[in-house]
Amino acid sequence: MPIHDPVFTPPFNVVRASHVEFGVRDLGRSRAFYVDCLGLLVSDETADALYLRGVEERNHHSIVLRRTREPEVLALGFKVAGEEDLDRAAAWFARRNLPTAFPDLPHQGRTLRTADPLGMPLDLYASMDRGESMLQKYVTHKGARIQRIDHINCFTPDVQASYDFYSGLGFRLTEYTETDGENGRLWAVWMHRKGNVHDLAFTNGVGPRLHHIGLWTPGVLDIIHICDVMATSGYLENMERGPGRHGISNAFFLYVRDPDGHRVELFTSDYLTVDPDHAPIRWSLTDPRRQTLWGHPAPASWFREGSVFSCVVPREPVLESQPIVAM
Ligand SMILES: [Fe+2]
């Protein structure tokens, strides 16, 4: 199974995962979930869209909720270091016959809208309107006290192909799951730009689809607290998995589903990965501590259900291997 050396001089400089735009059917119902329950802050609200951010975020938004007829994902946003990176990226994608457009988007500077070779949509941008950091305005911290976006996790029909592509863009591997046997195949990868376990992860499955976005909470007790809140405020059925501690990433987690089925992870306490010689950790697909350090397997919905990208038809994975699934 080919693992690559890190690329320290990528063709353009992606800084981190930045935002996701969800298509939702009922903005009022979504607002109740994301704002009133989870505690995200509202940066702007129109008749058709809601712009949200965590309490420490100075970017205008890390989640956009846009009214659509059916649930879908409209954009995966990544911040680049500067405007010149956008020009380099546009030329790089164009040379590979991948789409390049610069749509005008509210609250964002110039944004390159493109896609990876498997069809996963990407919005690259360098500047966004500023939101006031509310980090020390503690009175505004509600729900899970979400601080910021941490990562984006997607299903891909070909983990090796997705890994190869993003590795070439400077995303560095921190952990991976491999099938057992002599010719191990990549089943999942966690890759970062910003210096913790991941900005972007891929899991084998029908794809490309979004599996979840990860939102950072300040501590484990914030995740326990939101379990109590959800269980007693009409959101019991929205809790899909956890709370628990991942073997992979060491993070404490809870997975919830929004009113349209989009999956959100509340996530905290992973670790630093900035050292250039940081060696990736291998996990066997059959290690029960991989999904949850304490051995609890994930439910079947975890491996089957995800959010479709707008105008992208998912396809079956090339790898048939299956993980341990809860009965
Ligand atoms: Fe995650």
Boltz pocket constraint, residues with backbone or C-beta under 6 A from the ligand:
constraints:
  - pocket:
      binder: B
      contacts: [[A, 151], [A, 153], [A, 212], [A, 213], [A, 214], [A, 265], [A, 267]]
      max_distance: 6.0
